[in-house]
Amino acid sequence: MGKERTKKIMTRLGEREVSLDGIVYFPRGLIGLEDKREFALLSVREGDSPFLLLQCVTDPGLGLLVADPYSFLENYDVKLENLDRKTLKLTSIKQLAVLVTVTIPQSRPEETTLNLQGPIVINTEARIGVQVPQTESGYPTHYNPIRG
């Protein structure tokens, strides 16, 4: 086994070391950030937190707080079009990880919201990601997991 290849990057959480093998490539970028293609998923803090930082590798100021929606909503359902499946190079549902962006208003954590309408879907094996708007789903863009 060779030594794991890593790279130090600046993030919104300070300098972090990321595995080059763990970088997720977004062929279409993210909505509103189409020119940003390479991201690393970083733990926000040690322990069992449902929150992660989706950090742009090329832009230290761009890090999105994301979470596993199933930590808050058991029955969350994401519809994938065939084009998205092809882009992700999916061969099995087991390869999928689903994340949603999180907004935590400063000094008001009780008003935290999850964007259920724009999930980010990642093929964890191929390390390819796409954002898949769920416009027909009826899911809100600002779901408060505390209030439901």
C-alpha positions as CSV (number, residue, x, y, z in Angstrom):
1,M,0.0,0.0,0.0
2,G,1.3,3.5,-0.9
3,K,1.1,6.4,1.4
4,E,-2.2,8.3,1.2
5,R,-1.8,11.5,-0.8
6,T,-2.9,14.6,1.0
7,K,-3.0,18.3,0.5
8,K,-3.2,21.2,2.9
9,I,-6.0,23.6,2.1
10,M,-7.3,26.7,3.8
11,T,-10.9,26.4,4.8
12,R,-13.5,28.4,6.8
13,L,-12.4,26.3,9.7
14,G,-8.7,27.1,9.3
15,E,-6.0,25.0,7.6
16,R,-7.0,21.4,7.1
17,E,-5.3,18.4,5.5
18,V,-7.5,16.6,3.0
19,S,-7.0,13.3,1.2
20,L,-6.7,13.8,-2.5
21,D,-8.6,10.5,-2.9
22,G,-11.5,12.0,-1.0
23,I,-12.1,15.1,-3.2
24,V,-15.5,15.0,-4.8
25,Y,-15.8,16.3,-8.3
26,F,-19.0,18.2,-9.4
27,P,-19.0,18.1,-13.2
28,R,-21.8,20.8,-13.3
29,G,-20.7,22.7,-10.2
30,L,-23.4,23.6,-7.7
31,I,-26.4,25.9,-8.3
32,G,-25.1,29.4,-8.4
33,L,-21.5,28.1,-8.2
34,E,-21.2,26.4,-11.6
35,D,-17.4,27.3,-11.9
36,K,-16.5,25.6,-8.5
37,R,-16.0,21.9,-9.2
38,E,-13.8,20.3,-6.5
39,F,-14.9,19.9,-2.9
40,A,-13.8,18.1,0.2
41,L,-16.2,16.9,2.9
42,L,-14.8,17.9,6.3
43,S,-16.0,17.2,9.9
44,V,-17.1,20.4,11.6
45,R,-16.1,19.0,15.0
46,E,-15.0,15.7,16.5
47,G,-17.7,13.2,17.6
48,D,-21.1,12.3,16.2
49,S,-22.3,15.4,14.5
50,P,-24.7,15.2,11.6
51,F,-23.1,18.4,10.1
52,L,-20.2,18.5,7.6
53,L,-18.5,21.3,5.7
54,L,-18.5,20.9,1.9
55,Q,-15.4,22.9,1.4
56,C,-14.3,24.2,-2.1
57,V,-10.7,23.1,-2.6
58,T,-9.9,26.0,-4.8
59,D,-11.7,28.8,-2.8
60,P,-10.9,28.9,0.9
61,G,-13.9,31.3,1.5
62,L,-16.4,28.9,0.0
63,G,-17.6,26.2,2.4
64,L,-21.2,25.1,2.7
65,L,-22.6,23.6,5.9
66,V,-24.4,20.4,4.9
67,A,-26.1,17.5,6.8
68,D,-27.4,14.1,6.3
69,P,-31.2,14.7,5.9
70,Y,-32.0,11.3,7.2
71,S,-30.7,12.3,10.6
72,F,-33.8,14.6,10.8
73,L,-36.3,13.1,8.3
74,E,-36.6,9.3,8.0
75,N,-38.8,9.4,4.9
76,Y,-37.0,12.0,2.8
77,D,-37.2,10.9,-0.8
78,V,-34.9,12.2,-3.6
79,K,-35.8,11.6,-7.2
80,L,-32.9,11.1,-9.6
81,E,-33.3,11.6,-13.4
82,N,-31.5,9.3,-15.8
83,L,-29.1,12.1,-16.7
84,D,-28.1,12.5,-13.1
85,R,-27.6,8.7,-12.7
86,K,-25.3,8.7,-15.7
87,T,-23.4,11.8,-14.5
88,L,-22.9,10.1,-11.1
89,K,-21.8,6.8,-12.8
90,L,-24.2,4.9,-10.5
91,T,-24.3,1.2,-10.6
92,S,-25.8,0.7,-7.1
93,I,-28.0,2.7,-4.7
94,K,-25.4,1.7,-2.0
95,Q,-23.0,4.1,-3.6
96,L,-25.2,7.1,-2.9
97,A,-24.8,9.7,-0.1
98,V,-27.4,12.5,0.1
99,L,-26.7,15.8,1.8
100,V,-28.7,19.0,2.2
101,T,-27.4,22.5,2.8
102,V,-28.0,24.0,6.3
103,T,-28.5,27.6,7.3
104,I,-27.9,28.5,11.0
105,P,-28.7,32.1,11.7
106,Q,-26.0,33.8,13.9
107,S,-26.9,33.6,17.6
108,R,-30.2,31.8,16.7
109,P,-29.5,28.1,16.3
110,E,-33.1,27.3,17.1
111,E,-34.0,28.8,13.7
112,T,-31.7,26.4,11.8
113,T,-33.1,25.3,8.4
114,L,-32.4,22.6,5.9
115,N,-32.9,23.1,2.2
116,L,-34.8,20.0,1.2
117,Q,-35.4,21.2,-2.3
118,G,-31.8,21.2,-3.5
119,P,-30.1,18.0,-2.2
120,I,-26.5,17.2,-3.1
121,V,-26.1,13.6,-4.2
122,I,-22.7,12.0,-4.2
123,N,-21.4,8.7,-5.6
124,T,-19.1,7.9,-2.7
125,E,-17.1,5.3,-4.7
126,A,-16.6,7.4,-7.9
127,R,-16.4,10.6,-5.8
128,I,-18.7,12.5,-8.3
129,G,-21.5,14.8,-7.1
130,V,-24.5,16.6,-8.5
131,Q,-27.1,18.9,-7.0
132,V,-30.5,17.7,-8.0
133,P,-33.4,20.2,-7.5
134,Q,-36.6,18.6,-6.3
135,T,-39.0,21.1,-7.7
136,E,-42.0,18.7,-7.9
137,S,-41.4,17.2,-4.5
138,G,-43.3,19.8,-2.4
139,Y,-40.3,19.9,0.0
140,P,-39.5,23.3,1.5
141,T,-36.3,25.2,0.9
142,H,-36.3,26.2,4.6
143,Y,-37.3,23.2,6.8
144,N,-36.8,23.7,10.5
145,P,-35.8,20.3,12.0
146,I,-36.7,21.4,15.5
147,R,-40.2,22.6,14.6
148,G,-40.8,20.2,11.8
